[in-house]
Amino acid sequence: MRLDKFLKVSRIIKRRTVANEACDAGRVLINDKPAKASANVRVGDILTIQFGSKETKVEVLDVQETVKKDDAKELFRYI
């Protein structure tokens, strides 16, 4: 699955366009490497997202095309 879509489906970032802009600005890393919005996300990947001065690290547990809002938090876990 594309990185920008995963960030939206998992509700880490609310909108896909915002996720796309964050990737273009270099604020999203996959396994400590800068990632484009079109990069593939796989189970076990470590995502590092920088929100201003705050940094969030998550591990991808599952990849699904669509998911209900209550189940979105089961797609990843915070590190």
Secondary structure, DSSP 8 states (H G I E B T S, - for coil): -BHHHHHHHTTSSS-HHHHHHHHHTT-EEETTEE--TT-B--TT-EEEEEETTEEEEEEE----S---GGGGGGGEEE-
